[in-house]
Every structure is written in structure tokens, then in C-alpha cells.
Amino acid sequence: MINYNDLFQKKVFGISQIEKEKYFFENIKKLSNYHKKNCKEFNLIANSLFLKKKQKLLEDLPFLHVNVFKDRNLVSVEKEIKIKTYNSSGTSGANLSKINLDRYTSLLQSRTLNQIIMSVIKKKRKKIYFVESKKNIHKLDNTARGAAINGFRQIADFSEFLLDSNYKINYKILDKIEDDNNFIFFGFTSLIWEKFLYELIKKNKKYNFKNSFIFHGGGWKKLENIKLKKKRFYYLLNKHLGINKIYDYYGMIEQTGSIFLECEHGFYHPSIFSEILIRNNNLETCKIGEIGIIQVCSLLPVSYPGHNILTEDMGAIIGMDNCKCGRNGKFFKVYGRLPRAEIRGCSNV
């Protein structure tokens, strides 16, 4: 199995792509073989669809389409091991992904998230203020939002919630921390806009949290529907909160903890624990700059076979080892969801 203690000694964004490809392939192949041995469904798919492929590169290893987690309840641990099942967000009536986490996998995800965040804030002690309602958090317990909040709470030394039970801003808390210029805001992008930033704009409330950070993810579709661009969103966050250290991330419930952090130049970066491939409609790997289907790989999922997933998102690898932010490895952009016809096609995988 993977030597995780060795992995956690590496710099989270400090390894060149050539060096990374060797160790990442060796480790994810071990993880793939582990899931073949311990998950009957993954073994069946791997042997049926990928049997003839020579496994010499990451792109050769068996992967699952993300919709498999909506149709099957996949587990790679013994029945007596306690697991918690999380569900993806989804529209009413839609099937939801089912992700099964045991304690060991949860600890790996939490430790990884901590290292990714630490690479930015450079602090051991972390105060986190959630743009979320504490009184309603129980309703999110088994959801993607709940999993993200739980992950960030585990790495915090202190945490507080900024919205009340009616999702209104608790100004008593917000005003109290105005002079504490060293903490983290975390929330889902759409919720930060709808229930927090938009309300500050209407009241013309302004704060000066210039030394603090904002981490956010998900919910961009709602902002796109109202024609709010990311550049404008960040400008308004800076205007009303005084924060210019704002980090979006790309991630999904199917690979909790393996977030792809947005850098200061607007590109997403895999950490040492994750990797990305781009495939065309024929499932061939794309060249740098070519837009295709995003495939995400992670060394963290042990309790379920979520280590190698073909998504329904479009993206392109922009380059590797030469991003102006200084992080090594690949960096990429996300261009939204695939058209429905293409989703139906690639789901056949």
C-alpha cells in the first residue's frame, strides 16, 4: 500500500512534473490494485474495460465515470469497519453520488487539506469563520457542503459561523472580529455572494481584514446566471472586506480533500496528492492547451474507489512547471460543464 508518511514529507506544490509522474504513477497503481482486490464492482469494470491496456502511464490505468457513484454504492473496506456516507449536491429528483468514508480516509483527507491551506497562509494556528449557519449545519451533515465544512473545521484551532438560523449576517460576531486581521473566511461561492457579500453591499458595510484570507468553491453557475464575473466578485470582496488574498478551488465530493487550489494568476494546481488528465471525446489524452474532459486522480480515497474519476467538466492543461506563481507541476483552467449529449456519451465508460 502507499507510504503516506513519506508523501506528507514532500512539499505540497514543490515537485517538478517529471519527478512527480514517476512516484504518482507507482502509488496510484498500488491504490488501483488495492481497490480491484477489495471492491468487486471496480474490479469488474477494470477487468472488462481496461484489460487489454498496458499500464505504463497514468492515462493507462482504469478509471470510473463520476456517474457510477450515483448508480452504485461502492466500498473498499470490510463491512465491520465503520463508514460515513456523504451525498453530492443535486437537483430535486436527481440521483446523488454516494461516497463512503472510513476514519482512516477522513484523516488522510484532513491532513492533506491542512497542508494545502498551510502552503498559502504559512500559519500553524488557524481561526476560521464560516459563511454558513451553525444552527442549520445538521441539515448538511451528509452533503458535499457538510463534508467541506467538516474538513475545514478539523484543521481549525478556532471556528465560528457568521450566519444565523435565517441565513442573515450575525453582525455581533462580524463586528467583534473587525480588529482581528489574521483569520480565514470559508464558504461556498454562491452562498458568500447571496447571503453575505450582497448584504454588505446593500448596507454599504465595509471592513478592513487586509491580512486575512478567503477560501471558496462551488456555486459558480449561480453567479454566471446573474452575469457576475470572477474579477468583479473579487473586486467587491476586496472593497467590502479589505481582503485581496482570495482563493477559489476546484474539487468534488467524489474526491473530498483533494482540492485543486487556484493560484494568484487564476490557474488551478494539483498538489502532490492529486493529478489531472484531459481527454477528448474519443477518450484520448489531450495536448497542452487543448480543451477536453477533465479526469481527476487522487492518492487519498482508500475506503472507496474514487482515486481515478472522469468528470463531466471541461478544461485544459495550460502548462507545467512554469506558472508565474512558482508552484511546480501542471496547472489548468476549467471551462464549465460538458453539453448533455457528450455527457451521455462519455458516461458509457
URTA-V381528 format. One record per residue. N is the residue number from 0. RES is the residue in three letters. PSI is psi in radians with two decimals (* if undefined). Layout:
<<N/RES/PSI> <N/RES/PSI>>
This chain:
<<0/MET/3.01> <1/ILE/2.42> <2/ASN/1.57> <3/TYR/-0.56> <4/ASN/-0.65> <5/ASP/-0.72> <6/LEU/-0.72> <7/PHE/-0.14> <8/GLN/-0.24> <9/LYS/2.69> <10/LYS/2.32> <11/VAL/-0.51> <12/PHE/0.45> <13/GLY/0.18> <14/ILE/2.34> <15/SER/2.73> <16/GLN/-0.68> <17/ILE/-0.80> <18/GLU/-0.70> <19/LYS/-0.71> <20/GLU/-0.64> <21/LYS/-0.93> <22/TYR/-0.61> <23/PHE/-0.77> <24/PHE/-0.79> <25/GLU/-0.71> <26/ASN/-0.70> <27/ILE/-0.43> <28/LYS/-0.70> <29/LYS/-0.76> <30/LEU/-0.68> <31/SER/-0.78> <32/ASN/-0.61> <33/TYR/-0.79> <34/HIS/-0.57> <35/LYS/-0.65> <36/LYS/-0.56> <37/ASN/-0.12> <38/CYS/1.93> <39/LYS/-0.72> <40/GLU/-0.75> <41/PHE/-0.69> <42/ASN/-0.71> <43/LEU/-0.81> <44/ILE/-0.79> <45/ALA/-0.75> <46/ASN/-0.44> <47/SER/-0.72> <48/LEU/-0.38> <49/PHE/0.22> <50/LEU/-0.65> <51/LYS/-0.15> <52/LYS/2.32> <53/LYS/2.19> <54/GLN/1.39> <55/LYS/-0.35> <56/LEU/2.85> <57/LEU/-0.70> <58/GLU/-0.25> <59/ASP/-0.28> <60/LEU/2.62> <61/PRO/2.46> <62/PHE/2.87> <63/LEU/2.54> <64/HIS/2.52> <65/VAL/-0.49> <66/ASN/-0.28> <67/VAL/-0.59> <68/PHE/-0.24> <69/LYS/-0.52> <70/ASP/-0.39> <71/ARG/2.60> <72/ASN/1.62> <73/LEU/2.27> <74/VAL/2.48> <75/SER/0.38> <76/VAL/2.87> <77/GLU/2.66> <78/LYS/-0.55> <79/GLU/-0.22> <80/ILE/2.27> <81/LYS/2.25> <82/ILE/2.75> <83/LYS/2.30> <84/THR/2.17> <85/TYR/2.64> <86/ASN/2.55> <87/SER/2.87> <88/SER/2.70> <89/GLY/2.86> <90/THR/2.82> <91/SER/2.26> <92/GLY/-0.20> <93/ALA/2.60> <94/ASN/2.52> <95/LEU/2.52> <96/SER/2.52> <97/LYS/2.03> <98/ILE/2.15> <99/ASN/2.01> <100/LEU/2.25> <101/ASP/3.08> <102/ARG/-0.71> <103/TYR/-0.82> <104/THR/-0.70> <105/SER/-0.71> <106/LEU/-0.69> <107/LEU/-0.75> <108/GLN/-0.74> <109/SER/-0.75> <110/ARG/-0.67> <111/THR/-0.81> <112/LEU/-0.73> <113/ASN/-0.76> <114/GLN/-0.64> <115/ILE/-0.79> <116/ILE/-0.70> <117/MET/-0.51> <118/SER/-0.33> <119/VAL/-0.88> <120/ILE/-0.35> <121/LYS/0.55> <122/LYS/2.47> <123/LYS/-0.68> <124/ARG/2.30> <125/LYS/2.13> <126/LYS/2.21> <127/ILE/2.25> <128/TYR/2.08> <129/PHE/2.28> <130/VAL/1.37> <131/GLU/2.84> <132/SER/2.08> <133/LYS/-0.66> <134/LYS/-0.35> <135/ASN/0.10> <136/ILE/-0.50> <137/HIS/-0.46> <138/LYS/-0.32> <139/LEU/0.12> <140/ASP/-0.73> <141/ASN/0.41> <142/THR/3.01> <143/ALA/-0.73> <144/ARG/-0.75> <145/GLY/-0.68> <146/ALA/-0.72> <147/ALA/-0.80> <148/ILE/-0.76> <149/ASN/-0.68> <150/GLY/-0.77> <151/PHE/-0.58> <152/ARG/-0.59> <153/GLN/-0.45> <154/ILE/0.01> <155/ALA/2.51> <156/ASP/-0.43> <157/PHE/2.41> <158/SER/2.65> <159/GLU/2.73> <160/PHE/2.38> <161/LEU/-0.09> <162/LEU/2.50> <163/ASP/-2.97> <164/SER/-0.36> <165/ASN/0.21> <166/TYR/0.62> <167/LYS/2.63> <168/ILE/2.30> <169/ASN/1.64> <170/TYR/-0.39> <171/LYS/-0.72> <172/ILE/-0.81> <173/LEU/-0.77> <174/ASP/-0.55> <175/LYS/-0.52> <176/ILE/0.15> <177/GLU/-0.62> <178/ASP/-0.04> <179/ASP/1.52> <180/ASN/0.82> <181/ASN/1.22> <182/PHE/-3.09> <183/ILE/2.33> <184/PHE/2.42> <185/PHE/2.42> <186/GLY/2.95> <187/PHE/2.43> <188/THR/-0.87> <189/SER/-0.63> <190/LEU/-0.68> <191/ILE/-0.71> <192/TRP/-0.96> <193/GLU/-0.75> <194/LYS/-0.12> <195/PHE/-1.22> <196/LEU/-0.77> <197/TYR/-0.64> <198/GLU/-0.66> <199/LEU/-0.68> <200/ILE/-0.79> <201/LYS/-0.64> <202/LYS/-0.04> <203/ASN/0.71> <204/LYS/2.35> <205/LYS/2.46> <206/TYR/2.90> <207/ASN/1.38> <208/PHE/0.90> <209/LYS/-0.39> <210/ASN/0.11> <211/SER/3.14> <212/PHE/2.66> <213/ILE/2.19> <214/PHE/2.31> <215/HIS/2.77> <216/GLY/2.77> <217/GLY/2.84> <218/GLY/0.22> <219/TRP/-0.45> <220/LYS/-0.70> <221/LYS/-0.68> <222/LEU/-0.62> <223/GLU/-0.61> <224/ASN/-0.50> <225/ILE/0.23> <226/LYS/0.56> <227/LEU/1.92> <228/LYS/2.74> <229/LYS/-0.72> <230/LYS/-0.75> <231/ARG/-0.72> <232/PHE/-0.81> <233/TYR/-0.65> <234/TYR/-0.77> <235/LEU/-0.62> <236/LEU/-0.74> <237/ASN/-0.70> <238/LYS/-0.70> <239/HIS/-0.27> <240/LEU/-0.23> <241/GLY/0.21> <242/ILE/2.28> <243/ASN/-0.01> <244/LYS/1.48> <245/ILE/2.19> <246/TYR/1.98> <247/ASP/2.80> <248/TYR/2.65> <249/TYR/2.20> <250/GLY/3.07> <251/MET/2.75> <252/ILE/-0.54> <253/GLU/-0.29> <254/GLN/1.00> <255/THR/2.37> <256/GLY/-0.50> <257/SER/1.06> <258/ILE/2.58> <259/PHE/1.88> <260/LEU/2.40> <261/GLU/2.33> <262/CYS/-3.14> <263/GLU/-0.22> <264/HIS/0.17> <265/GLY/0.28> <266/PHE/2.63> <267/TYR/2.52> <268/HIS/2.29> <269/PRO/2.53> <270/SER/-3.05> <271/ILE/-0.23> <272/PHE/-0.09> <273/SER/2.89> <274/GLU/2.88> <275/ILE/2.50> <276/LEU/2.72> <277/ILE/2.27> <278/ARG/2.61> <279/ASN/-3.04> <280/ASN/-0.34> <281/ASN/0.14> <282/LEU/0.38> <283/GLU/2.57> <284/THR/2.45> <285/CYS/2.77> <286/LYS/2.90> <287/ILE/2.29> <288/GLY/-0.22> <289/GLU/2.23> <290/ILE/2.37> <291/GLY/-2.77> <292/ILE/2.28> <293/ILE/2.29> <294/GLN/2.20> <295/VAL/2.43> <296/CYS/2.48> <297/SER/2.49> <298/LEU/0.05> <299/LEU/-0.66> <300/PRO/1.94> <301/VAL/-0.66> <302/SER/-0.15> <303/TYR/2.70> <304/PRO/1.08> <305/GLY/0.42> <306/HIS/-0.33> <307/ASN/1.77> <308/ILE/2.28> <309/LEU/2.11> <310/THR/-3.03> <311/GLU/0.40> <312/ASP/2.67> <313/MET/2.47> <314/GLY/-3.13> <315/ALA/2.42> <316/ILE/2.17> <317/ILE/-0.59> <318/GLY/-3.02> <319/MET/2.40> <320/ASP/0.14> <321/ASN/0.43> <322/CYS/2.49> <323/LYS/-0.29> <324/CYS/-0.30> <325/GLY/-0.12> <326/ARG/2.44> <327/ASN/2.98> <328/GLY/-2.97> <329/LYS/2.70> <330/PHE/2.59> <331/PHE/2.96> <332/LYS/2.67> <333/VAL/2.32> <334/TYR/0.26> <335/GLY/-2.95> <336/ARG/2.69> <337/LEU/2.62> <338/PRO/2.62> <339/ARG/-0.65> <340/ALA/-0.71> <341/GLU/-0.58> <342/ILE/-0.78> <343/ARG/-0.63> <344/GLY/-0.89> <345/CYS/-0.29> <346/SER/-0.34> <347/ASN/-0.36> <348/VAL/*>>
